[in-house]
Amino acid sequence: MSELIISVSGLRGIVGETLTPPVAARYLAAFCNQLTEPGPVVLSYDGRTSGPMLRDLAAAAIVACGRDVLDAGVAATPTVGVLVKQFNAAGAVQISASHNPPAYNGIKLFSAAGRVLDAASGAKVRELYLNDSISWKAADALGSCCAIDDPHASHLDAVLATVDVEAIRKRNFSVVLDSNHGSGSTLGRRLLEALGCRVIVLGDEPNGLFAHPPEPLAENLQGVCETIKSRGCDVGFCQDPDADRLALIDAAGKFIGEEYTVAMCVQRAMMKQPGPIVINLATSSMSQQVAIDAGATPYRSAVGEANVADMMIANAAVYGGEGNGGPIDPAVGYVRDSFVGMAHVLELMATTGKSIAELAAELPRFEIYKAKAEIGREALPAAMDQIAAELPDAEVSRIDGLRLSWSDRWLLVRGSNTEPIVRFIAEAPTLDEAKTLCDRAEQIVNACT
């Protein structure tokens, strides 16, 4: 990362290089200065080794802005959203770099609604930070800091309330949970045990010493796959460090992936309460087709959790999510939630009597391929224009980057919000056809840089 990345709902960088104490303190002050609601600020971190340092720094900055801090310690990102609503907080700060390597960390910001900041609020924080238009409180107006006794209980109750607990308990599922030394185990074990599962937790201690690269992709989870197969478990659940993403592995140790997480959750939602759903432009058409088959309306938003949440609220959606394994259930909160994913997938298995492999096989079949390349932000618009010019037979959308769609396939090209890269995502009847679309787009981008 050659620069600090500031997105709609936060920032991310390399600790000690682009993400330094002065940068973090000024950004957090900008956040606090634009808060309009009364109340404290919830603070948490995802278990990374740099988390305690940044948590202490964040607490000091928030207190220095006159806000009280409710310290949740190590907690998952979706848990933070629940805590905001539980304590009527003005907002929240989650110290997390999501799936990035250990050297990275970041700051994710929540509003009083218990969801990540929307675009307008995020833009205001960014403006205050860049212009250094911030203020600090005098000694007689400082806030205070106190710890939350059990930060996970309310989230646990909220997730359990969305499923038939007894139906799941009767199945006595054997589950491997790979939290990879992130924050997922803090609630994951409790949830699975409450659902009557026999649980094997890998990476239980949330110390940030990742046992494998933190993004829950097939190439990073081969050891987990072997464990599930050798231990004879029914399913494997794999989280990213802040536990807002969930990947699935079947009983044979086959990586099912993250796209199937949301599709299965949507299928379960349509069985219980058919209604509008929202997915983003980069999510597989599996979820879209499941909704259509149930007589429901699917909507597609720009990529990003905040954009999905905005469209879900606007359309009174009963469910939503992003294809990176992030289901969103409004009954719990407008935050991507791996715990919601685990509970809902287990309920689908319990009520249908089918295995993960059988459920995956029955979903509408599409093949999705993803690639990425480094590119400077200044060169990306011209590269996208060239891609559109060289593939003129497609329907063009510029809601978020460049999306080209045909009758049976689509291609999305967009700059990352968190890294200086361009992402290529394509879906087609076969994997080779999807890869061909991505390869062609990448060739054009390379020729433009």
C-alpha positions in Angstrom: 0.0 0.0 0.0 1.6 3.2 -1.2 -0.9 5.5 0.4 -3.5 5.7 3.2 -6.8 4.4 1.9 -9.8 6.4 3.1 -13.2 4.9 2.1 -16.8 5.8 2.8 -16.8 4.2 6.3 -13.2 4.3 7.5 -9.5 4.1 6.7 -6.9 1.4 6.3 -3.1 1.4 6.2 0.2 -0.1 7.3 0.8 0.5 11.0 3.9 2.7 11.5 4.0 3.7 7.9 0.7 5.1 6.5 -1.3 4.4 9.7 0.5 6.3 12.4 -0.7 7.5 15.9 -1.1 11.1 14.7 -3.1 10.0 11.6 -5.4 7.8 13.7 -5.9 10.5 16.4 -6.8 13.2 13.9 -9.2 10.9 11.9 -11.0 9.8 15.1 -11.3 13.5 16.2 -12.8 14.3 12.8 -15.3 11.5 13.4 -16.2 12.7 16.9 -16.5 16.3 15.7 -19.2 15.5 13.2 -21.3 13.4 15.5 -24.7 14.9 16.1 -26.4 12.4 18.3 -25.8 12.5 22.1 -24.3 9.5 23.9 -21.1 7.5 24.2 -19.0 5.9 21.5 -18.5 2.1 21.4 -14.9 1.0 20.8 -13.6 -2.4 19.9 -10.8 -4.1 17.9 -10.5 -7.4 16.0 -7.6 -9.1 17.8 -4.7 -7.9 15.7 -1.4 -7.5 17.4 -1.5 -3.7 16.8 -5.1 -3.6 18.1 -4.4 -2.8 21.7 -2.2 0.1 20.8 -4.7 1.6 18.5 -7.6 0.9 20.9 -5.8 2.8 23.6 -5.0 5.7 21.2 -8.6 5.7 20.0 -10.0 5.8 23.5 -7.8 8.8 24.4 -8.8 10.6 21.2 -12.5 10.1 21.8 -12.3 11.1 25.4 -10.3 14.2 24.3 -13.2 15.1 22.1 -15.6 15.1 25.0 -17.2 11.7 24.4 -17.5 8.8 26.8 -16.1 5.5 25.6 -17.7 2.1 26.0 -14.8 -0.4 25.6 -15.9 -3.7 24.2 -12.4 -5.1 24.0 -12.0 -7.8 21.3 -15.3 -8.1 19.4 -16.5 -8.8 15.9 -17.6 -6.0 13.6 -21.3 -7.0 13.6 -21.3 -7.2 17.4 -20.2 -3.5 17.5 -23.3 -2.6 15.5 -25.6 -4.4 18.0 -23.8 -2.7 20.9 -24.5 0.8 19.4 -28.2 0.1 19.5 -28.1 -1.6 22.9 -26.4 1.4 24.6 -28.0 4.2 22.5 -24.5 5.2 21.5 -23.8 8.1 19.2 -21.6 5.9 17.1 -18.8 3.4 17.2 -15.2 2.7 16.2 -14.0 -0.7 15.2 -10.2 -1.1 14.9 -9.9 -3.6 12.1 -8.1 -4.2 8.7 -10.6 -7.0 7.8 -8.9 -9.6 5.6 -5.6 -7.6 5.1 -2.2 -9.1 6.2 -0.9 -8.6 9.8 1.0 -5.4 9.1 -2.2 -3.6 8.3 -4.9 -2.1 10.5 -7.7 0.2 10.0 -10.6 2.2 11.6 -14.2 1.4 10.7 -16.8 4.0 11.7 -20.5 3.4 12.8 -23.4 5.8 13.0 -26.0 5.9 15.8 -28.1 3.6 13.7 -25.7 0.7 14.4 -24.4 0.5 10.8 -21.3 1.7 9.0 -21.4 5.3 8.0 -23.3 6.2 4.9 -21.5 8.1 2.0 -22.5 11.6 3.2 -21.3 11.1 6.7 -18.2 9.4 5.6 -17.4 12.3 3.2 -17.8 14.8 6.0 -15.3 12.9 8.2 -12.9 12.7 5.4 -13.2 16.5 4.7 -12.6 17.3 8.3 -9.6 15.0 8.5 -8.0 16.3 5.3 -8.6 19.9 6.2 -7.4 19.4 9.7 -10.6 21.1 10.8 -10.9 19.5 14.2 -11.2 20.6 17.8 -10.4 19.2 21.2 -12.1 19.7 24.5 -10.8 21.5 27.6 -9.9 19.7 30.8 -13.4 20.2 32.3 -15.2 18.8 29.3 -13.4 15.5 28.7 -15.2 12.2 28.4 -14.5 9.0 30.4 -13.9 5.4 29.5 -15.5 2.2 31.0 -15.5 -1.5 29.9 -18.6 -3.4 28.8 -19.0 -6.5 31.0 -20.3 -8.9 28.4 -20.2 -7.3 24.9 -21.4 -10.5 23.1 -24.6 -11.4 25.0 -26.9 -9.1 23.1 -25.6 -10.1 19.7 -26.0 -13.8 20.7 -29.6 -13.3 21.7 -30.4 -11.3 18.5 -29.1 -14.1 16.3 -30.7 -16.9 18.2 -34.1 -15.1 17.9 -34.0 -15.4 14.1 -33.8 -19.2 14.0 -35.6 -22.3 15.2 -33.1 -23.2 17.9 -34.7 -26.5 18.8 -34.8 -27.7 15.2 -31.0 -27.1 15.0 -30.2 -28.6 18.3 -32.0 -31.9 17.4 -29.5 -32.4 14.6 -26.5 -32.2 16.9 -24.3 -31.0 14.1 -20.5 -31.4 14.2 -18.8 -28.1 13.2 -15.3 -26.8 12.7 -15.1 -23.1 13.2 -11.9 -21.5 11.9 -11.6 -18.0 13.5 -7.9 -17.9 12.6 -7.0 -16.0 15.8 -9.3 -13.1 14.9 -12.4 -11.9 16.8 -14.8 -14.6 15.5 -14.3 -17.1 18.3 -15.4 -14.5 21.0 -19.0 -15.2 20.0 -18.7 -18.1 17.5 -18.2 -20.8 20.1 -21.0 -19.5 22.3 -23.4 -19.4 19.4 -22.6 -22.8 18.0 -22.8 -24.4 21.5 -26.1 -22.7 22.1 -27.3 -24.3 18.9 -26.4 -27.7 20.2 -23.4 -28.2 17.9 -20.3 -30.2 18.7 -17.6 -27.6 18.0 -14.0 -27.7 17.1 -12.5 -24.2 17.1 -9.3 -23.5 15.2 -7.5 -20.3 16.1 -9.5 -19.8 19.2 -7.3 -17.2 20.9 -7.9 -13.7 19.4 -4.3 -12.6 19.4 -3.8 -11.7 15.7 -1.2 -14.4 15.1 -2.9 -15.8 12.0 -2.3 -19.5 11.3 -2.9 -18.8 7.6 -3.5 -15.8 5.4 -6.5 -14.0 6.8 -8.8 -13.9 3.8 -11.1 -16.9 3.8 -10.3 -18.1 0.2 -9.7 -21.7 -1.0 -6.0 -21.4 -1.3 -5.7 -20.2 2.3 -7.9 -22.9 3.8 -6.5 -26.3 2.6 -5.4 -27.2 6.2 -8.9 -26.4 7.5 -10.4 -28.5 4.7 -8.3 -31.5 5.7 -9.3 -31.1 9.4 -13.0 -31.1 8.5 -12.7 -34.2 6.4 -10.5 -36.1 8.9 -12.7 -35.3 11.9 -15.9 -36.3 10.1 -17.6 -33.0 10.6 -20.8 -31.9 9.0 -19.7 -28.4 8.0 -16.8 -26.0 8.3 -17.3 -22.3 8.9 -14.4 -19.9 8.2 -14.3 -16.3 9.2 -12.1 -13.3 8.4 -10.4 -11.5 11.4 -13.3 -9.2 12.1 -15.9 -11.9 11.5 -18.2 -10.1 9.0 -17.4 -12.7 6.3 -18.1 -16.4 6.2 -16.9 -19.1 3.9 -18.3 -22.7 3.8 -16.6 -26.1 3.6 -18.6 -29.3 3.1 -18.2 -32.6 5.0 -15.9 -34.0 2.3 -13.5 -31.1 2.9 -14.5 -29.3 -0.3 -14.3 -25.5 -0.2 -17.8 -24.3 -1.1 -16.9 -20.6 -0.8 -18.3 -17.3 0.2 -20.7 -16.6 -2.7 -22.7 -19.7 -1.5 -23.0 -18.3 2.0 -25.3 -15.4 0.9 -27.1 -17.6 -1.6 -28.0 -20.2 1.0 -29.0 -17.5 3.5 -31.2 -15.9 0.9 -32.8 -19.3 0.1 -33.6 -19.8 3.8 -35.0 -16.3 4.0 -37.3 -16.9 1.0 -38.6 -20.1 2.6 -39.5 -18.1 5.8 -40.6 -14.7 4.5 -40.4 -14.0 0.7 -39.7 -10.4 0.0 -37.2 -7.9 -1.6 -33.5 -8.7 -1.3 -30.5 -6.5 -2.0 -27.1 -7.7 -3.3 -24.3 -5.7 -4.8 -23.2 -5.5 -8.4 -20.3 -8.0 -7.8 -22.4 -10.7 -6.1 -23.2 -13.9 -7.9 -26.5 -14.2 -9.7 -27.3 -17.2 -7.6 -29.0 -15.1 -4.9 -30.8 -13.0 -7.5 -32.3 -16.1 -9.1 -33.3 -17.7 -5.8 -35.3 -14.5 -5.0 -36.9 -14.5 -8.5 -37.9 -18.1 -8.2 -39.6 -17.3 -4.9 -41.5 -14.5 -6.5 -39.5 -11.8 -4.8 -37.7 -8.7 -6.2 -33.9 -8.6 -6.2 -32.1 -5.3 -6.2 -28.4 -4.6 -7.0 -26.5 -1.8 -5.2 -23.1 -0.4 -5.7 -20.4 -2.4 -4.0 -19.9 -1.7 -0.3 -21.8 -2.6 2.9 -23.1 0.9 3.3 -24.6 0.9 -0.2 -26.3 -2.4 0.4 -27.7 -1.2 3.7 -29.0 2.0 2.1 -30.8 0.1 -0.6 -32.2 -2.4 1.8 -33.7 0.3 4.0 -35.1 2.2 0.9 -36.8 -1.0 -0.4 -37.8 -2.5 2.9 -35.7 -5.6 2.0 -36.1 -8.7 4.1 -32.5 -9.8 3.5 -29.3 -8.7 1.8 -25.6 -9.2 1.6 -22.4 -9.2 -0.4 -20.9 -12.1 -2.2 -17.7 -12.0 -0.1 -19.6 -14.1 2.5 -21.4 -11.2 4.2 -25.1 -11.9 4.8 -27.2 -9.0 6.3 -30.4 -9.7 8.3 -32.3 -6.5 9.3 -33.7 -8.4 12.3 -30.1 -8.4 13.7 -28.6 -5.3 12.1 -27.6 -3.7 8.8 -24.1 -5.1 9.1 -22.5 -8.1 7.4 -22.5 -10.9 9.9 -20.8 -14.3 9.9 -22.8 -15.3 13.0 -26.0 -14.7 11.2 -24.6 -16.7 8.3 -23.7 -19.7 10.5 -27.1 -19.8 12.3 -29.1 -19.5 9.1 -27.1 -22.1 7.1 -27.5 -24.5 10.0 -31.2 -23.8 10.1 -31.4 -24.5 6.4 -29.6 -27.8 6.9 -31.8 -28.7 9.8 -35.2 -27.9 8.1 -34.3 -29.4 4.7 -32.4 -32.4 6.1 -29.8 -31.8 3.4 -26.0 -31.5 3.6 -24.0 -28.4 2.6 -22.9 -30.3 -0.5 -26.5 -31.1 -1.5 -27.7 -27.5 -0.8 -24.9 -26.1 -2.9 -25.6 -28.5 -5.8 -29.3 -27.4 -5.9 -28.6 -23.7 -6.2 -28.8 -22.0 -9.7 -25.5 -22.8 -11.4 -23.3 -19.9 -12.4 -19.5 -19.7 -12.5 -17.8 -16.6 -11.1 -14.1 -15.6 -11.5 -12.2 -12.9 -9.7 -8.9 -11.3 -10.5 -7.1 -8.1 -9.6 -4.2 -5.9 -10.8 -2.3 -2.9 -9.4 -3.2 0.4 -11.0 -3.0 4.0 -10.0 -6.3 5.7 -9.3 -5.6 8.4 -11.9 -5.3 5.8 -14.7 -8.4 3.8 -13.9 -11.1 6.0 -15.6 -9.4 6.0 -19.0 -8.8 2.2 -18.7 -12.5 1.7 -18.0 -13.5 3.8 -21.0 -11.2 1.7 -23.2 -12.7 -1.6 -21.9 -16.2 -0.3 -22.8 -15.0 0.7 -26.2 -13.5 -2.7 -27.0 -16.6 -4.6 -25.8 -19.3 -2.6 -27.5 -22.0 -5.2 -27.5 -22.7 -5.1 -23.8 -25.2 -3.2 -21.7 -23.2 -0.6 -19.7 -23.7 0.5 -16.1 -21.5 3.0 -14.3 -23.2 2.9 -11.0 -20.0 1.6 -9.5 -17.0 1.3 -11.7 -17.8 -0.3 -15.0 -20.3 -3.1 -15.3 -20.9 -4.8 -18.7 -23.7 -7.3 -19.0 -24.9 -9.6 -21.6 -27.9 -12.0 -21.6 -26.0 -14.8 -19.9 -22.9 -13.2 -18.3 -21.5 -10.0 -16.8 -18.2 -8.3 -16.1 -17.5 -5.8 -13.3 -14.3 -3.6 -13.3 -13.9 -1.3 -10.3 -11.2 0.2 -8.2 -10.9 -1.1 -4.6 -12.1 1.1 -1.8 -9.3 -0.2 0.5 -6.4 -1.0 -1.8 -4.6 0.7 -4.8 -5.8 -2.1 -7.1 -8.5 -2.7 -9.8 -10.7 -5.7 -9.3 -12.1 -7.8 -12.2 -15.2 -10.0 -11.5 -17.0 -11.9 -14.1 -19.8 -14.5 -14.1 -20.7 -16.8 -17.0 -22.1 -20.3 -17.8 -18.6 -21.7 -17.5 -15.5 -20.8 -15.5 -13.4 -20.6 -18.6 -15.8 -18.0 -20.1 -15.8 -16.0 -16.9 -12.0 -16.1 -16.8 -11.8 -15.0 -20.4 -13.8 -11.9 -19.7 -11.5 -11.0 -16.8 -8.4 -11.7 -18.8 -9.5 -9.5 -21.6 -10.3 -6.6 -19.3 -6.9 -7.0 -17.5 -5.1 -7.0 -20.9 -6.8 -3.7 -21.8 -5.9 -2.2 -18.4 -2.3 -3.3 -18.7 -2.1 -1.7 -22.1 -3.4 1.6 -20.7 -0.8 1.8 -17.9 
